Amino acid sequence: MRWKAVFLSLCLLLVTVGAHSLPPKASRTKAMSESRQLAFEPESNSELLAARQVFSIEITRLDASEWKRDPASGLEVRELKLQARVLAVYKGAVQAPGSVAAVLPQRREGALTVSDFHGFWSHQEPVAAAQYLVFSNGDSGDPALLMADAHMADLLPATAQLVEQIVLAIDIERRLVPVDSRAKAVEMLNAIYRQRAVADGLLGRYVCARLHPLFEQHEDAMQTAVMRVVGAEGTTDGLRETLVECLYDESAEQDVTEERAARLLRKLLPWAGRKEAAPMLERMLQVHLYNLIFYRPGAAPLPVARVLPQAAERSALVQAFAAHPSPRQAEIVAWLRAANAAK
């Protein structure tokens, strides 16, 4: 069958990691020449694609005014007076002046109470001398304007780990997008496999967005290749969780047939029984595994022997799941223990 040929080809290609190396790390003291390589896709689940502008800053001075009660809103308000310098531009048309000055409003109900959203900066606590990645949806070239409440999408510490992931995403975008062939998908997955000890959800969500067009055509092979990264020694928990969510979302977007549910369960269940899966096992039991096993509400679940024909495999999973008791976990355990295990 055609899918078997695709599966075998992809697996063979994945055995040999490509010879491409990461580009040299970008200077963190000036704008990057590749800053316009990342596409702007506002509906994307990847923050690197959804944000219009991505750049890093170092806060050189931060002064906060006293909290005062605003009689009009009843909230306490103050201003953060921020001075910073732009370190690098990863996406957009941000200019890099010697110094950036911005006045950022903060609002709260009280010192110990925040029960509603009062603007982006009201829920941030930046500190002086720290470096941050700024994700903004503004269309200005002025970094001070881009940091206004109305435009801010996210603010993350500019760690070396996150910066390296952004640089890798830029390199992938430049070389491989659009990902319209099996060879490009293999090269992208090889890239994150090599960086699995560094990459986390930021890069994982970008890769999932770029692989999306190929999933339906090569579903089984793509699942196998992605699970190779998930199950590899040294992969970060953040990357594992993101990729498992990606596989589940891709399957859930399609009509979930018995064959589709069984195919993905054959890949997820062995992983769920490993100790490395412990940080994400609770969510897998409550969402991914449960919804695939009982994929037709009100109807009989998948035949357990079609997914796991070996009783020893099922028994091992019952033991692994014992640490996460819940109603749904109990249903999954009962399914694994089903007396009628005929196909």
C-alpha positions as CSV (number, residue, x, y, z in Angstrom):
1,M,0.0,0.0,0.0
2,R,1.1,3.5,-0.7
3,W,1.2,4.7,3.0
4,K,3.6,1.8,3.8
5,A,6.0,2.9,1.2
6,V,5.9,6.5,2.5
7,F,6.3,5.2,6.0
8,L,9.4,3.1,5.1
9,S,11.0,5.9,3.1
10,L,10.5,8.5,5.9
11,C,11.9,6.1,8.6
12,L,14.9,5.3,6.4
13,L,15.6,9.0,5.9
14,L,15.3,9.7,9.6
15,V,18.0,7.2,10.4
16,T,20.6,9.4,8.9
17,V,20.7,12.9,10.4
18,G,21.4,15.5,7.8
19,A,24.7,17.3,7.7
20,H,23.2,20.8,8.0
21,S,24.6,22.7,11.0
22,L,23.1,25.6,12.8
23,P,24.0,29.0,11.7
24,P,26.4,31.0,13.9
25,K,24.7,32.6,16.9
26,A,23.5,36.0,16.0
27,S,25.0,39.0,17.8
28,R,22.8,40.1,20.6
29,T,24.0,43.7,20.3
30,K,22.7,44.6,16.9
31,A,19.7,43.8,14.6
32,M,19.9,40.6,12.7
33,S,20.1,40.6,8.9
34,E,17.6,37.7,8.8
35,S,15.0,39.6,10.8
36,R,12.4,39.5,8.1
37,Q,12.6,35.8,7.3
38,L,9.8,34.7,9.7
39,A,6.4,35.0,8.1
40,F,3.5,36.9,9.8
41,E,0.6,34.5,10.2
42,P,-1.8,36.0,12.8
43,E,-4.0,33.0,13.2
44,S,-1.1,30.6,13.8
45,N,-0.7,28.6,17.0
46,S,3.0,29.5,16.9
47,E,3.8,32.7,18.7
48,L,6.8,33.1,16.4
49,L,4.5,33.3,13.4
50,A,1.5,34.9,15.1
51,A,3.4,38.0,16.3
52,R,4.1,40.8,13.9
53,Q,7.4,41.8,15.6
54,V,9.9,39.9,17.7
55,F,12.9,41.6,19.2
56,S,15.0,41.5,22.4
57,I,15.8,44.3,24.8
58,E,17.9,44.9,27.8
59,I,16.4,47.1,30.5
60,T,18.9,49.7,31.5
61,R,16.7,51.6,34.0
62,L,13.2,51.0,35.5
63,D,11.4,53.5,37.8
64,A,8.0,52.8,39.2
65,S,5.7,55.6,40.5
66,E,3.7,55.1,43.7
67,W,0.4,53.3,43.5
68,K,-2.6,55.7,43.6
69,R,-6.3,55.1,43.6
70,D,-8.0,56.2,40.4
71,P,-11.5,57.6,41.4
72,A,-12.9,57.0,37.9
73,S,-12.2,53.3,37.8
74,G,-11.7,52.5,41.4
75,L,-8.4,50.8,40.6
76,E,-4.9,51.4,41.9
77,V,-2.7,52.8,39.1
78,R,1.0,53.6,38.6
79,E,3.5,54.1,35.8
80,L,6.6,52.1,34.9
81,K,9.2,54.4,33.3
82,L,11.4,52.0,31.3
83,Q,14.6,52.7,29.5
84,A,16.2,50.0,27.4
85,R,18.3,49.2,24.4
86,V,17.4,46.9,21.5
87,L,19.7,43.9,21.4
88,A,18.5,42.0,18.3
89,V,15.6,42.1,15.9
90,Y,14.3,38.6,14.9
91,K,11.2,39.6,13.1
92,G,9.6,42.8,11.8
93,A,10.9,46.3,11.0
94,V,12.0,47.4,14.5
95,Q,14.6,50.2,14.5
96,A,17.4,49.9,17.0
97,P,18.1,53.3,18.5
98,G,20.7,53.8,21.2
99,S,18.1,54.0,23.9
100,V,14.3,53.3,24.1
101,A,12.1,55.1,26.6
102,A,8.6,54.0,27.3
103,V,6.0,54.8,29.9
104,L,4.0,51.7,30.7
105,P,0.7,51.8,32.7
106,Q,-0.1,49.3,35.5
107,R,-3.5,48.8,37.2
108,R,-4.7,46.5,40.0
109,E,-7.6,46.2,42.4
110,G,-5.2,46.1,45.4
111,A,-1.9,44.9,46.6
112,L,-3.1,41.4,47.1
113,T,-5.9,41.2,44.6
114,V,-5.9,40.9,40.8
115,S,-9.1,39.3,39.6
116,D,-9.4,40.7,36.1
117,F,-7.2,41.6,33.1
118,H,-6.2,45.3,33.2
119,G,-3.8,45.5,30.3
120,F,-0.6,43.6,29.4
121,W,1.8,45.4,31.6
122,S,-0.5,45.2,34.6
123,H,0.4,41.6,34.8
124,Q,4.2,41.8,34.2
125,E,7.0,42.4,36.7
126,P,10.1,43.4,34.6
127,V,13.3,44.1,36.4
128,A,16.2,46.4,35.6
129,A,19.4,44.9,34.0
130,A,17.4,41.9,32.7
131,Q,17.0,40.9,29.0
132,Y,13.7,40.1,27.5
133,L,12.1,38.9,24.2
134,V,9.3,41.1,23.1
135,F,6.4,39.7,21.0
136,S,4.4,42.6,19.6
137,N,1.5,42.9,17.1
138,G,2.1,46.6,16.4
139,D,3.2,47.8,12.9
140,S,5.4,50.6,14.0
141,G,9.2,50.6,13.7
142,D,9.5,52.4,17.1
143,P,10.1,49.8,19.8
144,A,8.6,52.1,22.5
145,L,5.3,52.2,20.6
146,L,5.4,48.5,20.0
147,M,5.6,47.9,23.7
148,A,2.3,49.7,24.3
149,D,-0.4,47.6,26.1
150,A,-2.6,47.4,23.0
151,H,0.2,45.8,20.9
152,M,2.0,43.4,23.3
153,A,1.5,39.7,22.8
154,D,4.2,38.3,25.2
155,L,7.3,39.0,27.1
156,L,9.8,36.3,27.9
157,P,13.3,36.2,29.5
158,A,15.8,36.4,26.7
159,T,17.6,33.2,27.7
160,A,20.3,31.7,25.5
161,Q,18.0,28.7,25.1
162,L,15.1,30.7,23.7
163,V,17.3,32.8,21.5
164,E,18.9,29.7,20.0
165,Q,15.4,28.3,19.2
166,I,14.4,31.5,17.4
167,V,17.6,31.5,15.4
168,L,16.9,27.9,14.4
169,A,13.3,28.7,13.4
170,I,14.7,31.6,11.2
171,D,17.1,29.2,9.6
172,I,14.3,26.6,8.9
173,E,12.0,29.3,7.6
174,R,14.7,30.5,5.2
175,R,15.7,27.1,3.9
176,L,12.7,24.9,4.1
177,V,9.4,26.9,3.9
178,P,7.1,26.0,2.4
179,V,7.4,22.5,3.7
180,D,5.8,20.9,0.7
181,S,7.8,17.6,0.4
182,R,8.7,14.6,2.4
183,A,12.4,15.6,2.2
184,K,11.8,19.0,3.7
185,A,9.7,17.5,6.5
186,V,12.5,15.0,7.3
187,E,15.1,17.8,7.3
188,M,13.0,19.9,9.7
189,L,12.4,17.0,12.1
190,N,16.1,16.1,12.0
191,A,16.9,19.7,12.9
192,I,14.7,19.6,16.1
193,Y,16.0,16.1,16.9
194,R,19.5,17.4,17.0
195,Q,18.4,20.3,19.2
196,R,16.0,18.3,21.4
197,A,17.9,19.0,24.6
198,V,17.5,22.7,24.1
199,A,14.2,23.1,22.2
200,D,11.0,23.5,24.1
201,G,7.4,24.6,23.3
202,L,8.5,27.7,21.4
203,L,10.2,25.8,18.7
204,G,7.8,22.9,18.9
205,R,4.8,25.0,18.1
206,Y,6.6,26.6,15.2
207,V,7.6,23.2,13.8
208,C,4.0,21.8,14.2
209,A,2.6,24.8,12.3
210,R,5.1,24.3,9.4
211,L,4.4,20.5,9.3
212,H,0.6,20.9,9.3
213,P,0.2,20.8,5.5
214,L,1.7,17.3,5.2
215,F,0.0,15.6,8.1
216,E,-3.1,14.4,6.4
217,Q,-1.2,13.1,3.4
218,H,1.4,11.2,5.4
219,E,-0.3,10.8,8.7
220,D,1.2,7.5,9.9
221,A,4.8,8.3,8.8
222,M,4.6,11.8,10.3
223,Q,3.4,10.3,13.6
224,T,6.2,7.9,13.7
225,A,8.8,10.6,12.9
226,V,7.5,13.0,15.5
227,M,7.3,10.3,18.2
228,R,11.0,9.6,17.4
229,V,11.7,13.0,18.8
230,V,9.3,12.6,21.7
231,G,10.8,9.3,22.8
232,A,14.5,10.2,22.3
233,E,16.8,10.4,25.3
234,G,17.4,14.0,26.4
235,T,14.3,15.6,24.8
236,T,13.0,18.4,26.9
237,D,9.6,18.0,28.7
238,G,8.4,21.2,27.0
239,L,9.1,19.8,23.5
240,R,7.6,16.4,24.3
241,E,4.4,17.9,25.5
242,T,4.1,20.2,22.5
243,L,4.7,17.5,20.0
244,V,2.2,15.1,21.6
245,E,-0.4,17.9,21.6
246,C,0.4,18.5,18.0
247,L,-0.2,14.8,17.0
248,Y,-3.4,14.7,18.9
249,D,-4.7,18.0,17.4
250,E,-3.8,16.9,13.9
251,S,-5.8,13.7,14.3
252,A,-8.7,15.4,16.1
253,E,-9.1,17.8,13.2
254,Q,-9.9,14.9,10.9
255,D,-12.9,12.6,11.1
256,V,-11.7,10.3,13.9
257,T,-12.3,6.8,12.6
258,E,-11.5,3.6,14.4
259,E,-8.5,3.1,12.3
260,R,-7.2,6.6,12.9
261,A,-7.7,6.4,16.6
262,A,-6.1,3.0,16.9
263,R,-3.1,4.1,14.8
264,L,-2.3,7.0,17.1
265,L,-2.9,5.0,20.2
266,R,-0.4,2.4,19.1
267,K,2.2,5.2,19.2
268,L,1.0,7.1,22.3
269,L,0.3,4.2,24.7
270,P,3.9,2.7,24.7
271,W,5.2,6.2,25.4
272,A,2.7,6.8,28.2
273,G,4.1,3.8,30.0
274,R,7.6,5.2,30.2
275,K,8.9,7.1,33.2
276,E,9.8,10.0,31.0
277,A,6.2,10.5,30.2
278,A,5.3,11.1,33.9
279,P,5.2,15.0,33.7
280,M,2.5,14.9,31.0
281,L,0.7,11.6,31.9
282,E,-2.1,13.2,33.8
283,R,-3.2,15.3,30.8
284,M,-2.7,12.3,28.5
285,L,-5.1,10.2,30.6
286,Q,-7.7,13.0,30.8
287,V,-7.6,14.1,27.2
288,H,-5.5,12.3,24.6
289,L,-5.8,8.7,25.5
290,Y,-9.4,8.8,26.8
291,N,-10.7,10.6,23.8
292,L,-9.0,8.2,21.4
293,I,-10.1,5.1,23.2
294,F,-13.7,6.3,23.6
295,Y,-13.7,8.1,20.3
296,R,-17.5,7.6,19.7
297,P,-19.4,9.1,22.7
298,G,-22.1,6.7,23.9
299,A,-20.7,3.8,21.8
300,A,-18.4,0.9,22.5
301,P,-14.7,1.8,22.8
302,L,-12.0,0.6,20.6
303,P,-11.3,-3.1,20.9
304,V,-8.3,-3.2,23.2
305,A,-6.6,-6.1,21.5
306,R,-6.6,-4.2,18.2
307,V,-4.4,-1.6,19.9
308,L,-2.4,-3.7,22.4
309,P,-2.6,-7.4,21.6
310,Q,-0.1,-8.4,24.3
311,A,-1.5,-8.8,27.8
312,A,1.9,-8.0,29.3
313,E,1.8,-4.6,27.6
314,R,-1.6,-3.9,29.0
315,S,-0.6,-4.9,32.5
316,A,2.4,-2.7,32.5
317,L,0.3,0.3,31.5
318,V,-2.2,-0.4,34.4
319,Q,0.7,-0.2,36.8
320,A,2.1,3.0,35.2
321,F,-1.3,4.7,35.3
322,A,-2.0,3.7,39.0
323,A,-0.3,6.9,40.3
324,H,-3.0,9.1,38.6
325,P,-6.3,8.0,39.9
326,S,-9.4,9.7,38.5
327,P,-12.7,8.7,36.9
328,R,-11.3,8.7,33.4
329,Q,-8.2,6.9,34.5
330,A,-10.4,4.2,36.0
331,E,-12.2,3.8,32.7
332,I,-9.0,3.4,30.8
333,V,-7.7,0.9,33.3
334,A,-11.0,-1.1,32.9
335,W,-10.5,-1.0,29.2
336,L,-7.0,-2.3,29.5
337,R,-8.2,-5.1,31.8
338,A,-11.1,-6.0,29.5
339,A,-11.8,-9.8,29.7
340,N,-12.9,-9.9,26.1
341,A,-9.8,-9.0,24.3
342,A,-10.7,-10.5,21.0
343,K,-10.0,-8.6,17.8
